[in-house]
Amino acid sequence: MFRKASAADLDGVWAVFDAVLEGEEAGLTSVGWVRGIYPTPELFRTSLDEEILFVCERDGMIAAAARINQVQAEEYSRVPWTIPAPPDKVMVLHTMAVHPKMQGRGIATEFVRFYERYAAEQGCTCLRLDTNATNKPGRTLYPKLGYREAGVVPCTFNGIEGVDLLCYEKSL
């Protein structure tokens, strides 16, 4: 089940990201996040307050979480987007993660499909998202779901230096 997160979900949301960060630290995965820099528990508390935090609940646990809103990162201004859209018609998927114990079940694909339906319900016509170039699962998933790589922005992103930010777009 996909839904907006509630305060009761915050521990479960952090458990997802903590497990992903543990995998990053152990060299089991490479999404490009750094513990204590990004993401942080504070990010999710703020996202909850802003009503932009969404979760996927499976088997009695928070299996995945993401932030969804219409805020485009400053770095997006340097991307040669091909789908013209005013800001109020663009929906952005941020910081999506699936708990490692729940990976391989299609949850990331389902979460992206949820994001697309949510954007359509909000009247958006353009979808945008980004990922660190080191995130091989994301780089594989997004094109399979019809997202086109619009550009790469070398930058310091969310406080993490040396990021090659891959930006994707899709028309609704």
N, C-alpha and C positions, 0 to 999 in steps of 0.2 A: 504494500500500500504506500503510495506517495502522497505526501501532505505537507502543509506548513508545520514547522517545528513548534513545540511548546516548551515552556520552561522545564518541564519534566524530562525533556529529551536531551538537555545540554550535556549531561554526563555521558550518555550514549553517543552523542555527536563527537565529543572529545575522544571517546574510546576509539572511534573510527580513525580519526586523524593521528592519535597517539600511536596506534598500531602501524599506520602507514609510515610515520616518522621512524618508528623502531626498525621497520624493514629497510628504510633508506639508510639508517645508521649502520645496519648490519650488512649492507651491500646486497640485499636481496631484491631491491627495486631501486629505480631512480626516477623520481618525479621532480626532483630539483628543489624540494622544500628543506628548510633548515630549522630545527627545533629552537624555540626561543625567538626566532625572527619572523617566520611565517610558515604555516598559520599558527595562531595562538588561541588559547581559550577565550581571551578577550574579544577576538574577532567574532567568534560565534555568539557571545553574549550580545555584542553590539548588533550583529546581524539578526538575532532573535528580536531585539527591541525594534529594529527597523522593519520587521516582518518580511525579511528576504531570505530566511533560512528554511530550507526544505529538507525533508528526510524520506528515506525509504525504510519501512519497517518490515522485517521478515523474521519468521520463526521466533517472535517475541523479543527481537533486538533491533537496534538501529543498524541497518546493514550498509547504509550509504547516506551521504549528506552533501549538499551543495548550496551555494548562494545564487539567487536569481534576481536580477533587477535590470534597470535600464541605464546603469552607470557604466560608461566606457572609460577604461583606464586612459590616462594621459598619453601613454605610449600608442594607443590606437590612432592618434592623430597622425602618426608617421607611417601608417599602413595604406597601401594603394588599394583600398576596397573597390570592388567592381559592382557591388549591389548598392545603388544609391538609395538612401533612406534618411529622413530627418530623425534626430535623436529620439523623438517620441514614438517612433515606429521600430526601434531597435531594442531587442532583448538580449541580455548577456548572461551566459552561464559562467560562474566563477567557482573555483576551489572545490571541484567535485572529487569525491573519493569514495571508494567501496572498501569496507573492512576486508583485510586479507583473508579472513576465514570464510567470507562470502563471495570471493572472486571466482570467476569461471562459471557463474550462473546466469549471465546475461543482464545483471543488474545495472551495469554502466549503460548498456544500450537502452534498457527500459527507462533509466533516469533521463537520458538525452531525449527520448521520445516524450516523456512527461514534460520536460522543459519546452519542447516544441509545441505541445498542446497548450500549455500554460501561456506561452507567448501569443499564440493565435487567439486565445480567449481574451487577451489583453489588447487585441487589435494590432499587434506588431506584424510587420511584413519582412523583417530582416533579423536573422539570428547571427550572433557573433560570440566567439569564445577564443580562449588562448590556452597554450600550454608551453611549458618549458621544453626546449628541444631534446632534453634528456629523457623526457617522458615517452618512452617507446609505446606503451599500451595506448596512451592518448593519441599519439601520432598514427597509430594503426586504426583505432576505432573511428575517429572523426571522419576521415575520408570514406570509410565503409558506409557511414550513415549519410553520405551526400554532402559533406562539408568540403569546401574548397579552400586550400591554403592561399591566403591573400597576401601574406608577407611575413618576413622575419625581422624583428626589431632587437638588435643587441642593446642591452640596457641593464640597469640596476632595477629589479622589479620586486616590489613589496619588501624592500630592504635587502634583497639577495643580490649580490654583485655577480657580474659575468653571465647574465642570463641571455640566451637567444630565445626571445619570445616568439613562438609561432602562433600566428593569428589566423583564424578560420572564419568563414562566413557561409551562410546558406539563406536562400530566399524561401519565404513561406508562400 
